[in-house]
Amino acid sequence: MSFDLHTHTTASDGTLSASELVHLAKNKGLKGIAITDHDTVGGIEEALEAGAKLKITVLPGIEISCIYKGEEIHILGYLLDWKNKILLKKLLKLKMEREERARKIISRLMELGCYLDYDEIQQIAEGGVVGRPHIATALMDKGYVDSQEEAFNEFLEKGSKAYFPRKKLPLIAALALLKRAKAVSVLAHPGKINSDALIEPIISKGFEGIEVYHPSHNTGQIQSLGKLCKDKGLIPTGGTDFHGQRRDIDLGNITVGSNIIELLLKKKGELYV
């Protein structure tokens, strides 16, 4: 039985609603998916309801961005208590900071002659938090760029004309937040970390797993990360990092078996008896 443990909905920067994503998983013949939107649990309830109707397993999750020694790190939190009040309060603050950043970017773009309307971009976000992919889509729709790649290279990537940094939680604070929400913490796509030497110090801070299987990982990285999991007694997870039309990989192209779900559930039980 196959599970895609890294997916995004319109609650963050995906192009499918939570229910549409679950229906797609059903059509793909998947046993289940994890909903792991960026810094929000907004899509989980809808996904759980759709999963119950379609008999598709839906794991509540989240992907939290944080910082460690100047490096951006992402944490996947699985099986979390997504109604935890402390978690929701912190996520609301992160949402407000994301919105403030988006408004700064749009203001800078206006100064550069790219006339965008925040309300229109909110419609592109379909109720989710406005982020750079939504702004890139608006730039394309208005004809200022020909592709998302051009939008990021020209305006939205670090060092470009309209880039503003986003506030991120320190790694330890992010892990503590997930612990309060009784989540199983997994290091997301470590192959994207600029220094391999940082991976072991990072996982020593309190991770239960590593995302071994990810579209950005090559064969050598998969092998080394798998060995690291075995050596450290960590859970090897994987998924497509599916965003819908904004990425060129299909849901279910990278999956793990039911044995990994069992390990996550067991770890959850060990951590939060």
N, C-alpha and C positions, 0 to 999 in steps of 0.2 A: 504494500500500500504506500502511495507516494504523497508527500506533504511538501508544499512550498512555504518555507518559514520566513520569507521576507517580501512583504507586499505593501503597497501604498494606495490609498484611496483619495478621493477629492477632499477628505478632511485635512489632508496636508497638500502634497503636490502630485498626486496621481490624477489620471484622467477619467477613472471609473468610480462611480459611487460604491459604497460598501456592498450593497445588494447586487449591483452589476458584477462586481468582482467575484462574489460568491457564486453567482450564476455561471460566470466564465469558468470558474474552478470545476463546477459540476460538469459543464460541457467538455472540459479537458480530461475528465475522468480522474481527477484528483480525489484523494481521500479527505484532504483537508488543507487549510492554509492558516497562516498567522497574519493578523492585521498589525502592522508595525509602522504606523504613520509617524512622521517627524514631530516630536514634542507635543503630541495631542492624542487623546483617546476618543476623539469625536466620532470615529467611524465604527467603534466596537459594537455598540448596542445594535445598530442596524445590521451589521454582519452576523452577529449571534442569532438574531431573529431569522435572517435569511438562511443561515446554516441549519437551524432547527427545522425549517420547512423543507429544505432540499436534502436533508440528511448528509450534510457536509460538516466535518469537524472544523470549528473555528477557534483558534487559540488567541485570546486577548493578549495584545502586546503593544510595544511602543519602541521607537528609535529615538534616543536622546543624544543630542550633540553636546560635547563637553571639551574641555581643554586640559592638556597635560604637557608641561614643559614646552609650551608654545605650539604644540601639535594638536590639530583637531582630531578628536576621537569620537566614534559613535558607539553607543551601547544599545543592544537589543535587550529589552526586558520582557520576558515571556511569562505568561500565566499570572500576570499581575492583578491586584485588586484595583481595577480601573475606576472604582468609585471612591477610593481613599481620599479623604478631604485634604490632607496635607499635599498629596500629589496634585490634586486638582487646583489648589491654590497656587502652587509653583508653576504649573502649566499655564494658568491664566496670566501670570506675570510674564512668562516667556512669550506668550501670544501677543501681549501688548508691546513687548520689546520688538518682536518681529514686525508688527504693524508700523511701529515708529520707524524702523529701518526702511521698510518699503516706501513710506512717505518721503523719506530723505532721498532715496534713490530716484523716485519719480520727480521730485523737485529738481534734483541735479540734471536729470534728463531733459526737463523743460528748459533749463538754462542752456542746454546744449542744442536746443531746437527740436527735440523730440516731444511733441505735444500729446501727452497721455492723460487719460481721465481715471482717477482712482476708483470711482464707482464702476466704470466699465471693467477694470481689472478685477474688482471683487466678483463681478459676474463670471469672469473667466475662472476664478478660483472656486466657484460654485459652493460658496458657504465656508470653504476652508480658509486658512490663514494665507494672505497674499504673500507670495515669495518670489524669488528671482525667476523661476520657470514661468510663472504667470506674467510677469513683466516682460519677459522675453517673447512670449506669445503675443502680447499686446504690441510690442515693437514690430513683430512680423505682420500682424493684422493691419497696422498702419503703414506698412511699406518701408519702414526705416531700415530694416534688415531682411535678408532672405532666409535666414535659418536661426534656430536656437543657438547653434554653435557660434554664428556670427554675432548674435546679440551678447552672448557671454564674453567672447573675445574682445569685442569693441567697447562694451559698456559695463558688464556685470561681474566679470571675474576679478579676483584680487589684482590690484595694480592697474585696472582699466579706468575709464573716464568717470563712471558713475558708481563705483564700488564703495560701499560702506561696510565696515566689519560688523558682525552680529555678536551680541553678548552671549557668552556660553558659560555653563556651569563648570566649575573645577571638577576634575574626574572624581575625586573622593566625595564631593557633595552630590554628584549625579548618582554614584553607586549607593550612597546613603539614602537618597530619595527613593530609589528602586527597592531598596531593602525595606523601607517603611511601607511600601506598597506590596510587599511580599512577592517580588518578582525574582525569576531566575535570570541573572545577568550574563550576557554573552557579548564578547567583543566582536563588533561588526567589521566586516571586510578589512582585516588587518593588513592585507596586501597593499592597501592604499596609504598606509602609514609610511612616511618618507624614510624613516630609519628602522630597519629590522631589529636593531639593538634595543629599541624601546618596547618591543612586544612583551618580552618576559617580565620586565619591571611593571608594565601595565597590568598584566593578568595577575600579578602577585598582589594587587590591591583589593582583590575580592571578587574575581570573576568565576563563574561556574562553567563557562563554555567559550568556545571560539567558533566564529562562522568560517568554517573551512572551505565550503563550496559557495563561490560567488562568481558572477560573470567577469569580474576584474582579476581573478586569480588564474595564473597559469599552472601547468601541471606540476612544476617544481614547487611552487608555493603551496599547492594543495597537499603535496607529499610532506613537506616540512611542517606545515600547520597540523596535519593529521598526526604526525609523529609527536609534535609538541603536546597535543591533546592526550595522547596515549601516555606520554611520560609524566604529565602533570595530573592525570586523572580528570580531565575536563571533557565536556560534552561537545562533539563535533557537529555543528548545525550547518544548514545551507539553505539557499533560496535564490530566487532570480533578482531580487530588489526591483520587483515589477512596479512600473509607474504608468503602464498603459501606453498611449501613443507617444509619450515623451522619451521612451527608451525603445531600443530595437530588439529587445529580448522578450520572448513570449512567456506568459505565466506557465509554470510547470516544466520549463526547460531544465531547471536545476531543482532537484528534490532530494529529500531524505526519506528513510523508511520509518515505519511505525516504531521500530526499536528506539529511535531518537526521541520520539514523543514520550515513550515509556521512561526513558532516562530523565527527561525534563520533569515529568510528573513525579518520579521518584525523588529527584533532587528537591523539588518544591516541598515534598513531604518531609524530607530530612531537615530542610531549613526552617520550616514553619509548622512544626507539630503543635 
